Amino acid sequence: MKKIYLAFLWHNHQPIYKNPSTGIYELPWVRLHACKDYFDTAAILDEFPKIRANFNLVPSLMIQLDEYAKGIARDKYMDMTLKKAAELSLDEKVFILHNFFMANWETMIFPYPRYKNLLEKRGKHISIDDLKRIQSYFRIQDMLDLQVWFNLSWMDPYWRENDELVSSLYKKGENFTEEDKKALIDKQLSICGLIINKYKELQDKGQIEVSVTPFYHPILPLLLDTNNARISNSNTALPKNRFQHRKDAQVQIQKAVNYYKEKFGNPPKGMWPSEGSVSEDLIPLLTEAEIKWIATDEEILFHSLTENGGRNKLFRPYKIDIFNSDLNIVFRDHALSDAIGFIYSKWDPKFAVKDFINKVHSIRMSLENSVENNLISVILDGENCWEYYSNDGWDFLRCLYQTISDDPLIETVTISQYIQENPPTEKLKRLWPGSWINANYDIWIGHPEDNTAWDYLNETRLFLTDYVLNNPEKENSKEVLSAWENIYIAEGSDWNWWYGDDHSSGNDEIFDYLFRQYLINVYELLKLKAPDYLFKSIKGIARKTPTLEPIDLISPTIDGKVTNYFEWHSAGYYQVGHSGGSMHQVETLLKELYYGFDLKNIYLRLDFHAPILAVIENLSFKIIFFIPEKTETVLSFTADGNIKEFYITTPLGKEDLSTAKAKKIIELAVPIENLKLSQDNNTIEFNVVILKNGSEIERWPYQSSIIMPKPSENISLKTWAT
């Protein structure tokens, strides 16, 4: 039987967190992910010599790792860790209590009794004002243990197995000393210095290939011309002023190539353009930089093909036949990539691996009659998904790599190796402009906040250009060169990732602040006053919340279809795909969620991207209630959309429910009396979970919940709706 080739590409990236005014890193993610993700995801391959893999490293990440390793970098969280617990001020205690539980609670806090105890002592949902009161309850030892646990929980199981200090601290668990704390931070900094050498070691012996991204992770097609956004989406609102700077895109690419040579001794062969963003006008710059291959998402391929060749067209490399280029391109299978990134973390590792391998073999068998050797490209974030896996993903990865090693019909490859042995036979005559998200650039342009950021960047760049024209003798001065570096940093994609209503984090205001600070610094480096508008937050301009709250009581007909326009008109609304975090899920079943109530029932409506009855037999649905606690409903349907099972469980027991229907949509009603609300419950809080064959595949809202008031005759909805 014919073999299938499999290329894993793990993308590792962080933006610049250094405050240009203070030199201090505002966020600790480079240091913490260094200890939890960057070293071990490469080192695990030492156990599996048959596995080949690809890693993408962004220079903006590598230079920060280097600064930590050399003792140059400091971040606020490290400073707050190293401050003696007995000497912490009130504000410092509040900072620690507010920020030192920034981890996935389920996998990184709850498994450790002392850390979990400290979280419970602080409270799970508290305000800054609450913390000012709560901090007085924390003894010196409590604060010291919290300082250690925040850093210790980010130490990967690899270090627990292979490092005596880390292992001893996990075993100790509590009553840490100031010496323990200092030793742990020293260990973290030393790990930062090991990472690039580990990748170089594995690449030199041929087990991995390391590709690169433009230096500060910009969306290159938008640097070339923000009007490119209109090609992939004609409805995109553009900034007031067109940004069009080929030179900047060229600089970002060449700086990355030069830095890679410095670290790895040879030029890079491959490049993952930031966020998989490509366009035809980018091709000459990549060819000029002698890049041999790039990668992006499957939707770019399907939009680029002049004839519909079906999904099987995905599983091969292509030659880009534009501008006399010899550039090769591969396309990610985003269903398989998203399965690792978003779905398998909730599954038993063995079951998840079995599902993945079955999907790979299904593709392999569909290609049995293909003349060429076929390639599946699995490309995803190499850092952020693992905190949602138990044991930081080691159980899953070990099982996955061992299963592939034992399978004679699956061979993992580096991308350059595969292309060298299987030169592309098909050519792309055009390349659709877009990113790996929805085959457009809408995450980074179009929203009023995004466009404001582009206009501010454009105005600052024009100022710097005019300054150089008027002061030609200063063109190569230290101040001007530093000012240009600040412009290049501000061109990074991460700032606009958090602008708009697409994604949100607990640190949106810091990203906003840093973006503006780099623009402000352009003026300050030249001893000139920055415009006043740069000192005002961009975040919040014309901001749209992803959830619209109900504006009146509703009583829809539960028949699995929209009976009339008005039955859900006053309901609350949540659009799936919004309010995401540092990762973005592309493939989802659920499209929209409506919710509302009358005095007797809570009503839900689920709308889907595709006809739901085609797959409904394998699905089930849960409503997980946070208020009231320990309450959930379970719902499943027969193939014709009738109820198979529908019940609610509360601390008082289990009760059957009866009102639900699936047809074009799913509609259901949960009687309020079945929720067993107490007199203290003034709100109801929940989210919706979709399961396939009993395993969770989606949960919405993403890392959040829907909160609505307890229905009563006394409430006037229009007074609280926004």
Salt bridges, closest charged atoms under 4 A:
GLU26 OE1 - LYS76 NZ 3.01
ASP37 OD2 - HIS33 ND1 2.54
ASP37 OD1 - LYS36 NZ 3.03
ASP46 OD2 - LYS198 NZ 2.73
GLU47 OE2 - ARG398 NH2 2.80
ASP66 OD2 - LYS70 NZ 2.95
ASP66 OD1 - LYS263 NZ 3.78
GLU67 OE1 - LYS18 NZ 3.08
ASP75 OD2 - ARG31 NE 2.88
ASP79 OD2 - ARG74 NH2 2.59
GLU92 OE1 - LYS83 NZ 2.72
ASP130 OD1 - ARG133 NH2 3.76
ASP142 OD1 - ARG114 NH2 2.76
ASP142 OD2 - LYS121 NZ 2.68
ASP142 OD1 - ARG139 NH2 3.01
ASP145 OD2 - ARG114 NE 2.84
GLU161 OE1 - ARG398 NH2 3.25
ASP163 OD1 - LYS187 NZ 2.71
GLU178 OE1 - LYS181 NZ 2.79
ASP180 OD2 - LYS172 NZ 2.69
ASP186 OD2 - LYS182 NZ 2.84
GLU201 OE2 - LYS198 NZ 3.29
ASP204 OD2 - LYS200 NZ 2.87
ASP225 OD2 - ARG242 NH2 2.47
ASP248 OD1 - ARG461 NH2 2.68
ASP297 OD1 - ARG332 NH1 3.01
ASP297 OD2 - HIS334 ND1 3.13
GLU298 OE1 - ARG311 NH1 3.30
GLU298 OE2 - HIS334 NE2 3.76
GLU299 OE1 - HIS303 ND1 3.97
ASP321 OD2 - LYS429 NZ 2.49
ASP333 OD2 - ARG311 NH2 2.60
ASP338 OD1 - ARG332 NH2 3.75
ASP355 OD2 - LYS359 NZ 2.58
GLU368 OE2 - ARG364 NH1 2.77
GLU372 OE2 - ARG316 NH1 3.51
ASP392 OD1 - LYS36 NZ 2.72
ASP407 OD2 - HIS361 NE2 2.64
GLU411 OE1 - LYS3 NZ 2.97
GLU426 OE1 - LYS313 NZ 2.85
GLU426 OE2 - ARG316 NH1 2.36
GLU449 OE1 - LYS539 NZ 3.47
GLU485 OE2 - LYS255 NZ 3.01
ASP494 OD1 - HIS13 NE2 2.88
ASP501 OD1 - HIS578 ND1 3.84
ASP508 OD2 - LYS539 NZ 3.87
ASP512 OD1 - ARG516 NE 3.04
ASP532 OD1 - LYS529 NZ 2.66
GLU587 OE2 - HIS334 NE2 2.98
ASP607 OD2 - ARG605 NH2 2.80
GLU632 OE2 - LYS622 NZ 3.66
GLU655 OE1 - LYS676 NZ 3.31
GLU696 OE1 - ARG699 NH2 3.01
